[in-house]
Amino acid sequence: MPLIGAGVLFSVFVLNVVLGAKSDAAFFGDVGEMLLLLGTSILFVVGILKQESAAKEKAAQSGP
């Protein structure tokens, strides 16, 4: 679920950049973009750590 959230936030960031470049209609400023990327990064790291934890747990259950 966190990876989906990261994907959504990153998509919003890309949309904002494209709108700003093409029609000068960006809806986030510099600080908004920074916070959007910060949220994306946090959700991405949380998602990756959860997947790694699940993989380690699965490997421990299957045995050596």
Residue pairs with C-beta under 8 A, 6 or more apart in sequence:
1 47
2 43
2 44
2 46
2 47
2 50
3 43
3 44
3 47
3 48
3 51
5 43
5 47
6 40
6 41
6 43
6 44
6 47
9 36
9 39
9 40
9 43
10 40
12 36
13 33
13 36
13 37
13 40
16 26
16 27
16 28
16 32
16 33
16 36
17 26
17 33
19 25
19 26
19 27
20 26
28 36
